[in-house]
Amino acid sequence: MTSFFPSRTVSLYMGRMFLVRTFGILAGLVLVLQALDLLGESGKILAVRGNGDAQIWYYVSLRVPQIIARFLPFSVLLGTILTLITMNQNSEVVALKGAGMSAHQVLAPLIVASMGVAVVSFAFNDRIVPRATATLNRWQKVDYGSIPAERGDRSNVWVRSGQNLVEVDQITGRGDAARLSGITVYDRSGGELRGITTALHGKRVADGWSISPAQRFDVASGKVTRLGTTIVARGVTSDQLTLASADADELSFSELKAAIDDLGAAGRPTKSLEGSLWHKLSGPLSSVLMPLLGAVAAFGIARSGKLFVRAVIGMALGFAYFVADNFALAMGNLGAYPPFLAAWAPFLLFLFIGETVLLRTEE
């Protein structure tokens, strides 16, 4: 039975050519884009007293991971097209087709190599990029000055405890050391407000929060009862209170999933974050799609004069995917698309488009 892949030598040759061109293009893009970015940001960094070359290089170390994460899929697309154009011009594709190999078999080494790129991309985006993004965002908020220590303070926080709503004016500290100020608990039952409990201070105890000095206003009777110290919001964790919001770009996959669970338990909207969570998987996986979308550049006779047109079609398909991906993610953030659809619909759509083009033109 014929192997799905070309020979070991040809597969390694194609995979190496693809990877060298992909990461070569990526290095060039990072170099140019980082230089352009520094033209606008270096003046702001050096305007702060005490900042110098060390801060410039520190900014570069934080910005480069973001550029790599954003433009790696573009580099895979361009690397694919450049590899296939080179093989087409050298009649290598013609030789493979003449040996009885299908278009899918010709592309198989590139698809396997792109799977490796997708794994590396996911690991890089999950471990390096969120930390760099979080640090850079904090640094930019203070206009490249000294970054203040993150104490986890929050103000005007709302959280749901069963049917009840809990409002906290100020939260200081994290975990079991969190302290609440200005607590208001809206006691609801059957969709109706039964009472309002207020207190000046609160702290974490067992599975709830101890608040004092507390008093309760009963809606039905109109009476105010002094409670002294009482326990409220049982089952509400400190993370649900201190996590007022979450930035998907600053969190890894596991951290974002935990944040979504906490925000959901606190009664806050999470649809946009769920879309971003799915996109942390579909985004790196887009590298596997690029060889399929750029495959039109591999076939056809080079001397026919249509090789450039085929390369343009491949780039158009790839860039159309990125436009559709960003559009779907934006619609997901607005709530117009369900989270899963926002993250995966462009990938599945262009997978079918790429397969259709390949089957109708080459198979």
Secondary structure, DSSP 8 states (H G I E B T S, - for coil): ---SS--HHHHHHHHHHHHHHHHHHHHHHHHHHHHHHHHHHHHHHHTSTT--HHHHHHHHHHHHHHHHHHHHHHHHHHHHHHHHHHHHHTTHHHHHHHTT--HHHHHHHHHHHHHHHHHHHHHHHHHTHHHHHHHHHHHHHTTTS--------EEEEEEEETTEEEEEEEEESSGGG-EEEEEEEEEEETTEEEEEEEEEEEEEETTEEEEEEEEEEETTT--EEEEEEEEE-TT--HHHHH-----GGGS-HHHHHHHHHHHHHTT---HHHHHHHHHHHHHHHHHHHHHHHTGGGTSS-GGGT-HHHHHHHHHHHHHHHHHHHHHHHHHHHHTSS-HHHHHHHHHHHHHHHHHHHHHHHH-
